[in-house]
Amino acid sequence: MRVAVIGLGYVGTTTAACLAADGHEVVGVDVNPLKVAMIGRGESPIVEDGIAERLSGAVDGGRLRATGSAADAVAGTEISLICVGTPSRADGSLDLEHLLAATETVGKALAGSDRYHVVAVRSTMLPGSLVEQVIPVLERSSGRRAGAGFGVAVNPEFLREGDAVEDFTNPPFTLIGQYDERSGATVAGLYGRIESPLVRTEVKVAEAVKYASNIFHALKISFANEMGVLLQSLGVDPFPVLDIFKMDTSLNISPAYLRPGFAFGGSCLPKDLRAALHAAELNDLDLPVLGAILPGNEAHLARGVEMIVAAGRKKVGILGFSFKAGTDDLRESPLVALVETLAEQGFDLRIYDKDVSLARLVGANKEYIETAIPNIASLLSDDLGQVVDHAEVLVIGNATPEFAAIADRAGPDTMVIDLVRIRDDVEGFGPGYRGISW
Ligand SMILES: NC(=O)c1ccc[n+]([C@@H]2O[C@H](COP(=O)([O-])OP(=O)(O)OC[C@H]3O[C@@H](n4cnc5c(N)ncnc54)[C@H](O)[C@@H]3O)[C@@H](O)[C@H]2O)c1
């Protein structure tokens, strides 16, 4: 394909050199004439393993050239990949000034032509940026309509500097957020040589995946650093610990626990975090990331309470009382905390949890229920139907499978507040349905 790459920094140069090496015909564009001249001479404007030879080979083979004129590049190509910088402003907000300026030059180059061309943004930008900022600039400057006159997409880049070529040629996936089918299909045409999965999704989802990824990477690094500091203070070498930790691909390095839902609880996570943080405090350690976990969890619990209070109805049915489905363990269950708060505020509550009901009769939790939460124990019902009938607001508190069918049993006026996303086709619940973060 014929491609314009706008912005020849780390992302743009890597993209241009690798696409040209894959056989595409690439024109690079930059406002910096030094970079344009370097590429003209077959030299790489960035230091990056594997780029110099790809770039010089492509320039020599006539598949890569550079220009200062976006109009020149756009005129002879089917796709523009915008790769300009999107830095932070002093207040932390995202500065799209360069991106929108580049967009405008591409839009002007499209004006007066009826040739189909796709503008795909590879730069990182917050969800909503393409539709709310980039498309209006393109439409104004081109006088054409997105989706009709030209295509638009986002195609976020996931390369790491230092491993950019390897990450380009062997990415975890190629991600395209498509404004419409034709735009997505056109961008996908660039990546035929890449074997990794190709994911085509909504624009906002693709924009957001980039942020989820980078924030998670930052969190992982900070976690490993703070664990190192904590373990060293306890006289433990962190390296074998984290090496063994990483061997667990069921819970540790895995999709487990990466699903938005309700606050964590139970007999282990809060207790063990507190013990580790207490030990850190004794050693005068500052571990702000680990220290933020319990307050973050409490804030999420408070969010659940606020949703129920905001519903403005007094009769509340709670489905699920233990900290997760399939257990009767109530220790540090966030649902116990939620119910206690609501009970104090005078809500008329009924609770259904078949495992806890059983425990009330025979299980190890019998004593806990009778001594720690005697006032709440009386709110427990063995009859799901009775709790549903009582409720003006039904709260799904844990992912017990029988709660998935609750939409069929609740009346049309019952509001459902789902803290766990009991099923993925949440539309089935109707207009009174609220998820805690979806
Ligand atoms: N660097 C990375 O590892 C990396 C990885 C993934 C995504 N990203 C994202 O990709 C984007 C680009 O990052 P980068 O590190 O390559 O930036 P960079 O600063 O290295 O390069 C940006 C280039 O754009 C050029 N430019 C600015 N305005 C222009 C315009 N109007 N027309 C043409 N060229 C213009 C600049 O001269 C510069 O050469 C950012 O949004 C960044 O967040 C970066």
Ligand as a Chemical Component Dictionary entry (heavy atoms), coordinates in Angstrom:
data_LIG
# 
_chem_comp.id                   LIG 
_chem_comp.type                 NON-POLYMER 
_chem_comp.pdbx_formal_charge   0 
_chem_comp.three_letter_code    LIG 
# 
loop_
_chem_comp_atom.comp_id 
_chem_comp_atom.atom_id 
_chem_comp_atom.alt_atom_id 
_chem_comp_atom.type_symbol 
_chem_comp_atom.charge 
_chem_comp_atom.model_Cartn_x 
_chem_comp_atom.model_Cartn_y 
_chem_comp_atom.model_Cartn_z 
_chem_comp_atom.pdbx_ordinal 
LIG N1  N1  N 0  8.066 6.670  22.102 1  
LIG C1  C1  C 0  7.423 5.558  22.347 2  
LIG O1  O1  O 0  7.987 4.551  22.789 3  
LIG C2  C2  C 0  5.965 5.468  22.074 4  
LIG C3  C3  C 0  5.351 4.211  22.042 5  
LIG C4  C4  C 0  3.988 4.125  21.748 6  
LIG C5  C5  C 0  3.266 5.287  21.518 7  
LIG N2  N2  N 1  3.874 6.502  21.593 8  
LIG C6  C6  C 0  3.083 7.682  21.282 9  
LIG O2  O2  O 0  3.321 8.019  19.921 10 
LIG C7  C7  C 0  3.329 9.440  19.743 11 
LIG C8  C8  C 0  4.645 9.890  19.177 12 
LIG O3  O3  O 0  5.653 9.622  20.103 13 
LIG P1  P1  P 0  7.201 9.764  19.726 14 
LIG O4  O4  O 0  7.960 9.326  20.917 15 
LIG O5  O5  O -1 7.459 9.126  18.411 16 
LIG O6  O6  O 0  7.299 11.363 19.567 17 
LIG P2  P2  P 0  8.574 12.223 19.100 18 
LIG O7  O7  O 0  8.537 13.460 19.909 19 
LIG O8  O8  O 0  9.815 11.375 19.111 20 
LIG O9  O9  O 0  8.279 12.551 17.580 21 
LIG C9  C9  C 0  7.255 13.381 17.158 22 
LIG C10 C10 C 0  7.640 13.920 15.774 23 
LIG O10 O10 O 0  6.534 14.633 15.241 24 
LIG C11 C11 C 0  7.019 15.753 14.541 25 
LIG N3  N3  N 0  5.957 16.727 14.359 26 
LIG C12 C12 C 0  5.421 17.568 15.266 27 
LIG N4  N4  N 0  4.429 18.293 14.716 28 
LIG C13 C13 C 0  4.325 17.883 13.433 29 
LIG C14 C14 C 0  3.476 18.239 12.346 30 
LIG N5  N5  N 0  2.536 19.161 12.482 31 
LIG N6  N6  N 0  3.647 17.619 11.159 32 
LIG C15 C15 C 0  4.616 16.683 10.994 33 
LIG N7  N7  N 0  5.453 16.303 12.004 34 
LIG C16 C16 C 0  5.297 16.893 13.188 35 
LIG C17 C17 C 0  8.180 16.238 15.394 36 
LIG O11 O11 O 0  9.070 17.080 14.682 37 
LIG C18 C18 C 0  8.806 14.895 15.799 38 
LIG O12 O12 O 0  9.780 14.501 14.865 39 
LIG C19 C19 C 0  2.974 10.021 21.095 40 
LIG O13 O13 O 0  1.590 10.185 21.189 41 
LIG C20 C20 C 0  3.409 8.937  22.053 42 
LIG O14 O14 O 0  2.705 8.997  23.282 43 
LIG C21 C21 C 0  5.216 6.611  21.832 44 
# 
loop_
_chem_comp_bond.comp_id 
_chem_comp_bond.atom_id_1 
_chem_comp_bond.atom_id_2 
_chem_comp_bond.value_order 
_chem_comp_bond.pdbx_ordinal 
LIG N1  C1  SING 1  
LIG C1  O1  DOUB 2  
LIG C1  C2  SING 3  
LIG C2  C3  SING 4  
LIG C2  C21 DOUB 5  
LIG C3  C4  DOUB 6  
LIG C4  C5  SING 7  
LIG C5  N2  DOUB 8  
LIG N2  C6  SING 9  
LIG N2  C21 SING 10 
LIG C6  O2  SING 11 
LIG C6  C20 SING 12 
LIG O2  C7  SING 13 
LIG C7  C8  SING 14 
LIG C7  C19 SING 15 
LIG C8  O3  SING 16 
LIG O3  P1  SING 17 
LIG P1  O4  DOUB 18 
LIG P1  O5  SING 19 
LIG P1  O6  SING 20 
LIG O6  P2  SING 21 
LIG P2  O7  DOUB 22 
LIG P2  O8  SING 23 
LIG P2  O9  SING 24 
LIG O9  C9  SING 25 
LIG C9  C10 SING 26 
LIG C10 O10 SING 27 
LIG C10 C18 SING 28 
LIG O10 C11 SING 29 
LIG C11 N3  SING 30 
LIG C11 C17 SING 31 
LIG N3  C12 SING 32 
LIG N3  C16 SING 33 
LIG C12 N4  DOUB 34 
LIG N4  C13 SING 35 
LIG C13 C14 SING 36 
LIG C13 C16 DOUB 37 
LIG C14 N5  SING 38 
LIG C14 N6  DOUB 39 
LIG N6  C15 SING 40 
LIG C15 N7  DOUB 41 
LIG N7  C16 SING 42 
LIG C17 O11 SING 43 
LIG C17 C18 SING 44 
LIG C18 O12 SING 45 
LIG C19 O13 SING 46 
LIG C19 C20 SING 47 
LIG C20 O14 SING 48 
# 
